[in-house]
Amino acid sequence: MKIIGWGNDNGTLYWLIANSWNTDWGQNGYCRFLRGVNHCLIEYEMIGAVMKD
């Protein structure tokens, strides 16, 4: 799974997540995790990368 964005739905903050399985799962292959509450350690166990120029 990878975080591809974030949003706010009527005051509820969320992370937009893409899965690696298929589009039959979740909302056409995407799901939302609540942001700011560290569900499934998503806000603690993140790994990211920045490309050099």
C-alpha positions in Angstrom: 0.0 0.0 0.0 1.1 3.5 -0.6 -0.1 6.9 0.5 -0.9 9.0 -2.6 -2.6 12.0 -1.0 -4.7 13.3 1.8 -8.0 15.2 2.2 -10.8 16.5 4.4 -14.3 15.1 4.1 -16.7 17.3 6.0 -14.1 17.8 8.8 -12.8 14.3 8.8 -9.1 14.2 7.9 -7.9 11.2 5.9 -5.0 9.7 4.0 -5.8 8.5 0.5 -4.2 5.0 0.0 -3.7 3.0 -3.2 -3.3 -0.8 -2.8 -1.2 -3.1 -4.9 -3.8 -5.9 -5.3 -6.5 -4.8 -7.8 -9.4 -2.4 -8.4 -11.9 -4.9 -7.0 -10.8 -4.0 -3.5 -12.0 -0.9 -1.6 -13.1 2.0 -3.7 -11.7 1.0 -7.1 -8.4 0.0 -5.5 -8.2 2.9 -3.1 -9.1 3.4 0.5 -9.0 6.1 3.2 -7.4 5.9 6.6 -8.2 8.4 9.3 -5.4 11.0 9.6 -4.1 12.1 12.9 -4.9 8.9 14.9 -2.1 6.6 13.7 -4.4 3.7 12.5 -2.3 0.6 11.8 0.8 2.6 12.7 0.5 4.4 9.3 1.8 7.7 10.8 4.6 6.0 12.7 6.0 3.5 10.2 6.1 5.6 7.0 9.0 5.4 4.6 9.5 8.0 1.9 11.9 9.1 -0.8 13.0 12.3 -2.5 14.6 12.2 -5.9 17.8 14.2 -6.4 18.0 16.6 -9.4 
